Amino acid sequence: MDVEAILSVTPFDWHAIGTSLLCGSIIGIERQLRGKPVGIRTSSLITLGTYIFIAASLYVSAHMAGPEKVVTDPSRIIGQVITGIGFLGAGVMLARDGFVLGVTSAATIWMLASIGVVIAIGYNMVAIKLSLVVILVLVGVDFLEDYSQAFTRGVHKKYQDWRGKGKSSSD
């Protein structure tokens, strides 16, 4: 049997699959190192799964359209992926003692899916750059919160005190 045929993943692309796994891993490593619920495996699978759904819909749209065949609209699949990812993101959020936890993880899941869409439409380098922007936001804002009193006022201050990150009154 032909090795090329064995390794073929048509209509998908190995470079896009690798980019999906790389982008998911970049973000997943940051989340896993912080002990967050969406780690390397989950992030990689979200990005890869989104890529596969969108690439498959683009393939069907390009190759199944015609007088006898059903015309498909890939943007509808993107909308359905966004809806499904919303449910996945909602699953990582919870309310405890009047605080909603996991919103950042849910937003990260949403970004992972959007990066999968970017890969599916053929912008692998843009997807890698966007993954780095996500890391910059996640790490940068956390850094600002730790070193700026302006970010620790009001409800956020109460939340930090509840998490044990706030300064005690004896400081």
N, C-alpha and C positions, 0 to 999 in steps of 0.2 A: 504494500500500500504506500502511496505517496506521502512523504513526511509533511509536505506543504499542505496537503488536504487535511491531515490529522491536526495540524496546528491552526488551521483556519477557524476563525470565529465570525465569519461573515454572517450578518451585515455589520458586525461590530469591528472595532479596531483595537489591536493590542496596545498601541500608543495611548489611546484614550482610556483603555482599561487601566493601564499603568498610571496615567495621570490621575484618574479617579481614586485609585488606592493611595497614591502619594498625597493628594490634597486632603483626603480623609485622615490619613496618618498624621500629617502636619498638625491639623487641628486636634485630632484625637489624643496625640501625645500631650499637648498642653492641658487638655481636660483631665486626662488620666493622672498626670503628675500632680494635679490639684485635688485629686480624689473626687471628681465630679462624676455624675451618673453616665455620661456619654463619653466613652473612652475610644481607644484606637480601633477596636473591632467594629463597634457600632458606627463610628464616624466613617470609616472606610466603606462599610456596607451601605450606608445611606447614600454616599456620593456615587458609589458604583451602581446601586440599584436605580437611582434617578437617571444616571447616564444610560443604562440599559433600556429603561422604559421610554425615554425620549428618543434615543437612537432608533429603537424598534418602530416607534410611531413615525419617525421621519422616513424610515425605509418603506414602511407600508404605504405611506402617503405618496412617495415617489414611484413605487413599483406596482401599486394596486389600482391606481386611478385610470380611468378610461371609460368608454361608452358602456361596457358590460359590467364593469367593476365598481365597487363602492368607492366613493371619494371620501377620503378621511382628512381631518384637520388636526395636525400635530399640536396646535395651541390648546385644543381641548384636553389632550393628554397632559400637557404641562399644568393646566388648571386642576386636573384630577390628582396629579402628583402633589401639588401644593396643598390640596384639601387633605389628602392622606397623611402628608407630613405634619399637618396641623394636629391631627389626632395623635400621632406619635409624640409630638412635642407636648401636647396636653397631658400625656401619660407620665412625663417626668416632673410635672408641676404638682405641688401639693400645698395645702394651707395648714399652718401650725401656729397656734397661739396668736392668731390675728395677722400673721405674716404669710405671704405667698412665696414659696421657695421654688427654685428650679426654672425661673423665667429665663435666665441667661442660657441655661442648657437648652430650653425650648427654642430660643432664638438662634442658638448655634445649630441646632438640627435644621431649622429653616434655611440658614445660610449654607449648610452642607448640601441640601437639595438644590439650592440655586446654583451652586458651583457645579453640581452634576449636570444641570441644564446647560450651563456655559460650555462644559466639555462636549456635550452631545451636539451642540451647534458648531463645534469645530475650533473653539478658542482655548486650546490647552494651556498656553502660556498665561493668558488672562486669568484662567482658573487658578493657576499656581500663585499668581500675584494676589488674587482675591483671598486665597487661603492665608497668605502672609498678612494681609490687611486685617482679617478676622483675628489672627494672633495678636497683632498690634493693638486692636481694640480690647481684647480680653485681658492682656497683660498690662497695657498702658493705662487703662481706666482703673484697674486694681492698684497699680502703682500710685496713681493720683489719689485714690481713696485712702491709701495708707499714709500719704505724706501731706495731705491738704485738709485743713479743717472745713473748708467750704463744701467738701463732698460728704461731710459727716454731720450734717445738721438735720433737724426734724426727724421724720420717720426713719430715714436711713441711720441716724444716730441710735435711735431706739433699737433698730434691727441689729446693728453692730454690738450694742450692749447685750442684747439677747443672745447673740452668737458667741459672746465672750471676747470680741475683738476690740471693744471700746475700752478707754482708759478708766480705771477705777477712780473713785473720789479721793483716794489717798495720794494720787500722783501730784 
